[in-house]
Amino acid sequence: MIVLSYASTEELHTLRNKIEKRMQQDYLDKNTEAPFLDENKLLLLQTLFGQTNLPDKQQTDYTITIMLIQMALDTHDKVIVTTKTDETADERKNRQLTVLAGTYYSALYYQILAGLEEIDMVALLATSIKEINEQKMSLHYDATTSEAFFKKLGQLEGCLFRTAASRFIDTARLDPLDDYCLISRLQQEVREENQTSLLVKLASIIEMEQSGLTVMQVIQQEIEAAKRRLLAGLDTLPPAFAKLSRKLLLQGNRQEELFLEEG
Amino acid sequence: MKLPMIYSYLKKDLDRIEDAMTNTIRAEHPVLEDASVQLLRAGGKRIRPVFVLLSGKFGTYELPRIQTVAVALELIHMASLVHDDVIDDAELRRGKPTVKAKWDNKVAMYAGDYIFARSLEYLSKLEEPRAHQILAHTIVELCVGEVEQIRDKYRIEQHLKDYLRRIRRKTAILIAASARLGAIASGAPLEYERALYRYGYYVGMSYQIIDDVLDFTASEADLGKPAGGDLLQGNMTLPALLACEDRFFKERLTQAFHNTEALDQEALQPFIQHIKTSDSIKRSLEISDRYLQKAYQELDKLPPTRDRNTLKQIARHIGKRSS
């Protein structure tokens, strides 16, 4: 987690509450694992909309909407590849509700934007969801080396942000942010207690590569490599994104973070 | 008369919708493309596009505009089916392997999300915020309906209104939205739009009740799966709910539902047989018929055209269908 100044921490907390409130559904909340809300991506969106002249409410609505899509996609990724033949009643219910939860969050994104009469934004984000699912298929079927796997994953993770950003700013200089999104995703995978489908897929690739490394070792190596790439690309990023990326790179180093925050 | 014969004069327009659907779901990844095409080829009655087209006839009928709504609604329905097959762990749909059976759950999830996104992208051509608001609300309600269906599984103690609310969300509101959006896309007068919405709603209710009856009474060949599948999955549909008015039946079913792991087709046979031979089938059909009568009443609020007559014949056909 990135350490932030008080004001932005509070802002982030408020935004987080708004998102959680919007996605509230009693039965789903009680019976499914809450989706992971990636605060690094939330900060990325805050930074993006901070560059625009959009009114605060609109910035918040867009951020909530995009995060809902992210969580919808992530939730559907949790659906088990093949239903177990000896599935218990609880496992069955969990599988069923995981499908519905993802669809529900996705429907909310449409509902919010339709309510705001933002049909162009509905279309833009739908295009992104379409592309992401193409990329997910490619990751699922075509990634045969860990290098290709991480490259595809980076593009996939950055896709939603890049598409959203394209409506407001010139995205030509934002390429390094794919690595920002990749680092955040991989850190999330490291924290996961369960075997995610990404980890399973990566494990099968590593087995074929016979490198002798474990999945976690390969992920840690890639996090470091992505950090190096992001660091090298900092100069090309617009200043606000460069500052945010620096914070991600300095995660865990409290002294340096404080220095950076104090300017 | 078979259902498509009733609206055979719409065939040209329906063919154009079919073509547009095929073009819309084209994907770059070959597996995604195959999965989407397989879904499309599995066919279906395309009843939602039919309602959109017919409702559109009560305003200014411009096919490109009406088509936008019809294609998007059918794709949303298709996306929900491919996800439903993951939920139900279904191997077959309309006698053919499901996407999740031919590939896996992952592909089914991605295909469903892809088709849903394509449908919204396609529908965004319609610059009519009210249409989007209605549809978005409908989709949210559909999801909540499905969540409630899971919540209510194996719950014997439920009321008729629980069931009706569930099928309203599960089936009726998407059909109602189809009729309403067709009217909106064609700029039909508000009074017609409302009548068409209610017509769709009542027909949808009747349709689902009959579907639930057929799950007990139709042959395995007609259903494409063994009869009584709803009960096997713990879904308390109308015939089962009405049969529970018999205290002895209710007690036995409660016991059976206590041990869901041991519940199989064979164990449920006596219950299915009881429902089939009791008056709960007849009473369910009477309730379905009451909805149909209400649907006819709504049609009386529309001008007497061939399209109104077609809507009436469709409702009548739904009331009589046996598969």
Contacts between the chains, C-beta under 8 A, distances in Angstrom:
chain1	res1	chain2	res2	distance
A	25	B	144	7.1
A	25	B	147	6.7
A	27	B	147	5.3
A	27	B	148	7.3
A	27	B	150	7.8
A	27	B	151	5.0
A	28	B	147	6.1
A	72	B	113	7.9
A	73	B	113	7.1
A	76	B	109	4.6
A	76	B	110	7.8
A	76	B	113	6.1
A	77	B	109	7.8
A	79	B	86	6.4
A	79	B	105	5.3
A	79	B	106	7.0
A	79	B	109	5.2
A	80	B	105	6.1
A	81	B	104	5.1
A	81	B	105	5.8
A	81	B	106	5.0
A	82	B	104	5.4
A	82	B	105	6.4
A	83	B	86	7.9
A	83	B	89	4.9
A	83	B	100	7.9
A	83	B	105	6.4
A	88	B	261	7.9
A	89	B	260	5.5
A	89	B	261	6.8
A	92	B	89	7.8
A	93	B	150	6.5
A	95	B	86	7.5
A	95	B	87	7.6
A	96	B	87	4.6
A	96	B	150	5.4
A	97	B	147	7.0
A	97	B	150	6.2
A	99	B	83	5.3
A	99	B	86	5.4
A	99	B	87	5.2
A	99	B	109	7.1
A	100	B	87	7.1
A	100	B	143	5.9
A	100	B	146	5.3
A	100	B	147	5.3
A	100	B	150	7.3
A	102	B	109	7.6
A	102	B	113	7.8
A	103	B	80	7.7
A	103	B	83	6.2
A	103	B	112	7.9
A	103	B	116	7.8
A	103	B	143	5.3
A	104	B	140	7.2
A	104	B	143	4.3
A	104	B	144	7.5
A	104	B	147	7.2
A	106	B	113	7.3
A	106	B	116	6.7
A	107	B	136	6.9
A	107	B	139	4.3
A	107	B	140	4.6
A	107	B	142	7.7
A	107	B	143	5.4
A	108	B	140	6.6
A	110	B	120	6.2
A	110	B	132	7.6
A	110	B	135	7.8
A	110	B	136	4.4
A	110	B	139	6.5
A	111	B	133	7.9
A	111	B	136	4.0
A	111	B	137	6.5
A	111	B	139	7.5
A	111	B	140	5.4
A	114	B	129	6.7
A	114	B	132	3.9
A	114	B	133	4.7
A	114	B	135	7.4
A	114	B	136	4.1
A	115	B	133	6.2
A	115	B	136	7.4
A	117	B	129	4.1
A	117	B	132	7.9
A	119	B	124	5.2
A	119	B	127	6.3
A	119	B	129	6.6
A	119	B	132	5.9
A	120	B	124	7.2
A	122	B	120	5.7
A	122	B	124	5.4
A	122	B	132	6.9
A	123	B	120	7.1
A	123	B	121	5.5
A	123	B	124	3.5
A	126	B	117	4.5
A	126	B	118	7.4
A	126	B	120	4.0
A	126	B	121	4.1
A	126	B	124	7.0
A	127	B	117	7.4
A	127	B	121	5.7
A	129	B	113	6.4
A	129	B	114	7.8
A	129	B	116	7.7
A	129	B	117	3.8
A	130	B	114	5.9
A	130	B	117	4.2
A	130	B	118	5.9
A	130	B	121	6.5
A	133	B	32	7.0
A	133	B	110	4.7
A	133	B	111	7.8
A	133	B	113	5.1
A	133	B	114	4.1
A	133	B	117	6.9
A	134	B	27	6.3
A	134	B	28	5.4
A	134	B	29	5.3
A	134	B	32	6.4
A	134	B	114	7.2
A	136	B	110	5.2
A	137	B	27	7.9
A	137	B	29	4.1
A	137	B	31	5.8
A	137	B	32	4.8
A	137	B	107	7.3
A	137	B	110	5.5
A	138	B	29	5.9
A	140	B	106	5.9
A	140	B	107	7.4
A	140	B	110	7.4
A	141	B	29	7.4
A	141	B	31	5.9
A	197	B	106	6.8
